[in-house]
Amino acid sequence: MKIKELFEKKRFVFSFEIFPPKPTTPLERIYNTLDELKGLKPDFISVTYGAGGSTRDRTPQIAIDVKNNYGIESLAHLTCIEATREETCDLINFLIGNGVHNILALRGDLPQGQSAPKGDFRHAVDLVSFLREKYGQAISIGGAAYPEGHIECEDPIKDLRYLKQKVDAGVDFLITQLFFDNELFYRFMERADIAGINVPISAGIMPVVNKNQIERIVTLCGASLPQKFVRILHRYADEPRSLEEAGIAYATDQIVDLIAFGVRGIHLYTMNKAHVARRIVSNVSTLRETMHGPKGEEALYEGR
Ligand code: FAD
């Protein structure tokens, strides 16, 4: 099923992101993770596309296996910054030919030292327009959204205008960058509503369960860290088991609040840690079910 249809059918969509293992790591590693994730009944699983080509060759195969071997709807990420139209079509045809009809259309980041894209696309909107024109409704297209604004864009309003252009070009749903402060997400949702962005927006949640993640998150995406979160990091940074426990609790707390708000979806950045995903899913399992009852319908109108 296309993810556009999934959002039309379901009030609340719970999904996971996984990434392909490095070329030096056996591919089987990801299948062990998927064996565990399958039992958590995600509505779909997305597979990232490695920047710089290191793991990208593995993305299509894993996305296809998620769909055909695990019976879970699959979303293949695709970055365009270094791609040509021809390469892009080859990849999309391969995915469609093997049953994957959902693409997360991304720009990707410029490799270090490079100031302009080498390929045929400059921004994600160019990829979205190209895919929509070429494939029509044969694929469902997702896009990335940034509740705190994209790190390169100094003006959040401009960023929102670009987001609206991307949606107008043919995006069916959005998945957000991770964030740790739900209030910032709610403000973004309000602005998106005013801007006329009316596709479902899934909230990207990353449980921070180890020290290495922290620096990467802050430098790469510039997410704000609320005091409550910083306290946890300071207190437990050198106690791995406690940090994991606290990270799961923090992410759970965010999700409980987002569901109460009436969010259309949660996209859990699993970091390939199935045991972490399992604990979070178990913490919110009742809430997940109630989203499909009358309360969920109420929330639909209250929180969008
Ligand atoms: P765009 O929408 O093109 O935006 C990039 C920047 O350009 C923004 O600052 C925006 O304001 C500006 N902009 C947009 N349109 C215009 C325009 N018309 N004129 C001028 N400026 C414009 N990266 C990977 O390498 N692999 C992945 O698998 C991956 N998955 C991701 C999944 C999610 C949910 C998210 C949120 C991000 C993901 N990324 C991934 C990271 C993403 O590639 C980077 O954040 C990248 O810098 C921007 O990609 P984008 O698609 O948002 O770009």
Residues whose N, C-alpha, C, O or C-beta is under 5 A from the ligand:
A	BS01	FAD	T48 Y49 G50 A51 H77 T79 A105 L106 R107 G108 D109 H123 A124 V125 A144 A145 H150 E152 C153 D159 Y162 I175 T176 Q177
